[in-house]
């Protein structure tokens, strides 16, 4: 590679490259949601077997497309989850298949930083957020001190950094 060619090379971040790869994902029955390098497919139906069938079929369709682009779906981190308000079905687990393998079922998962539970109450997400903020507030109280501590400007900067 000549020095001129080297100066023209482009660095593409992984998330952008992933978005280029999945730009032409095939049409599926379920809805597709993508952000950076996360992809989720969602299907709603009153019949559990219909949901499992549609999701399994769509997983196969997406898998074929990924294979065309020489991408491999990680079955260890790909999971299925069910969100519903039917308490009689609270323990029901989806059985979604991909490449003759049943994907792991997750009753509580984290997607794009939000912890989701089966009935979408966000209770667990809020509990985790409270724990995180409580520890940060404790740190700020320690920094402020009663007889000593950081100045107002420093505390303001630290507070903004910790909360954001």
C-alpha positions in Angstrom: 0.0 0.0 0.0 1.4 3.4 -1.0 1.5 6.3 1.4 -1.3 8.0 -0.7 -3.5 4.9 -0.5 -2.9 4.6 3.3 -4.0 8.2 3.8 -7.3 7.5 2.0 -8.3 4.5 4.2 -11.5 4.9 6.1 -12.2 3.7 9.6 -15.8 2.6 10.1 -17.1 2.0 13.6 -18.6 -1.5 14.3 -22.1 -0.2 14.9 -22.1 1.7 11.6 -20.8 -1.3 9.8 -23.5 -3.5 11.4 -26.2 -1.0 10.2 -24.8 -1.2 6.7 -25.0 -5.0 6.8 -28.6 -5.1 8.1 -29.9 -2.3 5.9 -31.4 -4.8 3.5 -32.8 -7.3 6.0 -35.6 -9.3 4.4 -39.2 -8.7 5.1 -40.5 -10.6 8.2 -43.9 -11.1 9.7 -42.7 -9.7 13.0 -41.6 -6.1 13.5 -37.8 -5.4 13.5 -36.2 -2.8 15.8 -32.5 -2.0 15.4 -30.3 0.4 17.3 -26.5 0.5 16.9 -25.6 -3.3 16.9 -28.8 -4.5 18.7 -31.6 -6.1 16.7 -35.0 -7.1 18.2 -37.9 -8.8 16.5 -41.4 -8.5 18.1 -44.6 -10.3 17.3 -47.9 -10.0 19.1 -50.7 -12.7 19.0 -53.1 -14.2 21.4 -51.9 -17.7 20.5 -48.6 -18.8 22.1 -47.9 -21.4 19.3 -48.5 -18.7 16.6 -46.0 -16.4 18.3 -43.4 -19.2 18.6 -43.9 -20.2 15.0 -43.7 -16.7 13.6 -40.6 -15.8 15.6 -38.9 -19.1 14.7 -39.6 -18.5 11.0 -38.4 -15.0 11.1 -35.2 -16.0 13.0 -34.5 -18.5 10.2 -35.1 -15.8 7.5 -32.8 -13.3 9.3 -30.2 -16.1 9.9 -30.1 -16.8 6.1 -29.6 -13.1 5.4 -26.8 -12.9 8.0 -25.2 -16.0 6.5 -25.2 -14.3 3.1 -23.2 -11.4 4.6 -20.9 -13.9 6.4 -22.2 -12.8 9.8 -22.9 -15.3 12.6 -25.7 -14.9 15.1 -24.5 -15.6 18.6 -27.1 -18.0 20.1 -25.5 -17.6 23.5 -26.6 -14.0 23.9 -29.8 -14.2 21.7 -32.8 -14.8 23.9 -36.5 -14.9 23.7 -38.8 -13.1 26.1 -42.6 -12.7 26.5 -44.4 -9.6 27.7 -48.0 -10.0 28.7 -50.6 -9.3 31.5 -52.1 -12.7 31.7 -51.2 -14.0 35.2 -52.4 -17.5 34.4 -49.5 -17.6 31.8 -46.9 -16.0 34.1 -44.6 -19.0 34.1 -45.0 -19.7 30.3 -41.7 -19.7 28.4 -41.4 -19.1 24.7 -39.8 -21.8 22.6 -38.2 -20.0 19.7 -35.9 -22.1 17.5 -32.9 -21.1 15.4 -30.8 -23.6 13.6 -32.4 -26.6 15.3 -31.6 -25.0 18.7 -34.1 -23.5 21.2 -33.1 -20.0 22.2 -32.8 -19.3 25.9 -35.8 -17.8 27.5 -35.3 -14.7 29.7 -38.1 -13.6 32.0 -36.3 -10.3 32.7 -33.9 -8.7 30.2 -32.0 -5.5 29.6 -32.5 -3.9 26.2 -30.9 -0.6 25.4 -30.2 0.1 29.1 -33.8 -0.6 30.2 -34.6 -3.6 32.3 -37.9 -5.1 31.1 -40.0 -7.5 33.1 -42.8 -9.8 31.7 -45.6 -7.3 32.5 -43.7 -4.2 31.6 -44.1 -2.6 35.1 -40.4 -1.3 35.0 -40.3 -2.1 38.7 -36.9 -3.9 38.5 -35.5 -1.1 36.3 -36.5 1.5 38.8 -35.1 -0.5 41.7 -31.8 -0.8 39.9 -31.8 2.9 39.0 -32.6 3.8 42.6 -29.6 1.7 43.9 -27.3 3.3 41.3 -28.4 6.9 42.2 -28.3 6.2 46.0 -24.7 5.1 45.8 -23.8 8.2 43.7 -25.6 10.6 46.1 -23.7 8.9 49.0 -20.5 9.7 47.2 -21.6 13.3 46.7 -22.4 13.7 50.4 -19.0 12.3 51.2 -17.4 14.8 48.8 -19.4 17.7 50.2 -18.5 16.9 53.9 -19.8 19.0 56.7 -16.7 20.9 57.8 -14.6 20.4 54.7 -15.3 19.3 51.2 -15.2 20.3 47.6 -16.3 23.7 46.4 -19.7 24.4 44.8 -18.4 24.4 41.2 -16.6 21.0 41.7 -19.7 19.5 43.3 -21.9 20.7 40.5 -19.6 19.2 37.8 -19.3 15.9 39.7 -23.1 15.8 40.2 -23.7 16.3 36.5 -21.1 13.7 35.6 -22.5 11.1 38.0 -26.2 11.6 37.1 -25.7 11.7 33.3 
